Amino acid sequence: MRYLVLIRLDQQMLDAMPESEMSVLNDRHLELNESLLKSGHFIEAEALEPAPTTAVVRVREGKVGVTDGPFAETKEQVAGFYLLEARDLNEAIQVAARIPSAALGTIEVRPCRNLVVDGTARIASSKPR
């Protein structure tokens, strides 16, 4: 089963982090990626640019609206993600607990679901599995 793991971090904390500490954190993430590749858990992972660089798109009554975002009333923002393969939620949680940023923020583990079309479950991803 696939799981989306969202890494939520406080951007002010990241901005204040010395470059050497950020380098060590990034290296630890890359080491984890290699380990997850070897164990078969890794599908994809990316670090994300800070929230001010993003846009929120809404389509209402056929009209596209774009705003700066995502600005929720929280210090933490989505800073990156992993897409993992795991037996079940417990295994996904065990893998997520190894993410180096877990010590700095919040890690959300969310099961992916298949899309059901005419009663048939279909994988949303275009990548072959």
C-alpha positions in Angstrom: 0.0 0.0 0.0 1.2 3.5 -0.7 1.5 6.2 2.0 2.0 10.0 1.6 4.2 11.2 4.4 4.1 15.0 4.8 6.9 16.8 6.7 5.6 19.9 8.4 8.2 22.4 9.8 8.3 25.9 11.1 9.8 28.1 8.4 11.2 30.6 10.9 13.1 27.8 12.5 14.5 26.6 9.2 15.4 30.2 8.2 17.3 30.6 11.5 19.2 27.2 11.1 22.9 27.7 10.4 23.9 26.5 7.0 26.1 23.8 8.4 23.2 22.3 10.4 20.9 22.4 7.3 23.6 20.7 5.3 23.8 17.9 7.9 20.0 17.6 8.0 19.8 17.4 4.2 22.6 14.8 4.1 20.7 12.7 6.7 17.6 12.8 4.4 19.6 11.6 1.4 21.1 8.8 3.5 17.5 7.8 4.5 16.5 7.9 0.9 19.2 5.4 0.0 18.2 3.1 2.9 14.5 3.2 1.8 15.5 2.4 -1.8 17.3 -0.7 -0.6 14.4 -1.8 1.7 11.8 -1.3 -1.1 9.9 1.5 0.8 10.9 4.4 -1.4 8.7 5.6 -4.2 9.5 9.4 -4.3 10.6 12.2 -2.0 11.0 15.9 -2.5 11.9 19.0 -0.4 9.5 21.9 -1.1 10.2 25.6 -1.4 8.8 27.8 1.3 5.1 28.7 1.4 5.5 32.3 0.0 6.7 30.8 -3.3 3.4 28.8 -3.8 0.1 29.5 -5.3 -3.4 28.2 -4.5 -5.7 27.5 -7.4 -9.5 27.3 -7.1 -12.0 26.8 -9.9 -15.5 28.0 -9.1 -18.3 28.2 -11.6 -15.7 27.7 -14.4 -13.5 30.6 -13.3 -9.9 30.1 -12.2 -8.8 31.9 -9.1 -5.2 32.1 -8.0 -4.0 33.4 -4.7 -0.7 33.4 -2.8 -0.6 30.6 -0.4 -1.0 28.3 1.4 -1.3 30.5 4.4 -3.1 28.7 7.2 -3.1 29.9 10.7 -0.1 27.8 11.8 3.6 28.2 12.1 4.2 24.8 10.5 4.0 24.4 6.7 4.6 21.4 4.4 8.3 21.4 3.8 8.6 18.1 2.0 7.1 14.7 1.4 7.9 11.0 0.9 5.7 8.7 -1.0 6.3 5.3 0.5 5.3 1.7 -0.1 4.5 -0.2 3.2 2.6 -3.3 4.2 0.3 -1.4 6.5 -0.1 1.9 8.5 2.1 0.5 11.3 5.0 -0.2 9.0 4.6 3.3 7.4 4.7 4.9 10.8 7.9 3.0 11.6 9.5 4.2 8.4 8.2 7.8 9.0 9.7 7.9 12.4 13.2 7.5 10.8 12.8 10.8 8.9 15.4 13.1 10.3 13.0 16.1 10.3 10.7 14.3 12.7 12.8 15.7 15.5 12.1 19.2 14.3 8.5 19.2 13.3 5.5 17.1 12.6 5.2 14.1 10.3 1.8 13.2 8.9 1.3 9.7 7.5 -1.7 9.4 5.2 -2.7 6.2 3.2 -3.2 6.8 -0.5 -6.5 5.6 -2.0 -7.4 4.2 -5.4 -9.9 6.1 -7.4 -13.1 4.1 -8.1 -14.6 4.4 -11.5 -17.7 2.5 -12.4 -17.1 0.2 -9.4 -13.5 -0.6 -10.3 -10.6 0.6 -8.1 -7.9 2.2 -10.2 -4.5 3.5 -9.1 -4.2 7.3 -9.6 -0.5 7.2 -10.3 0.6 7.1 -13.9 3.9 5.4 -12.9 3.9 1.7 -13.4 4.2 -0.3 -10.1 
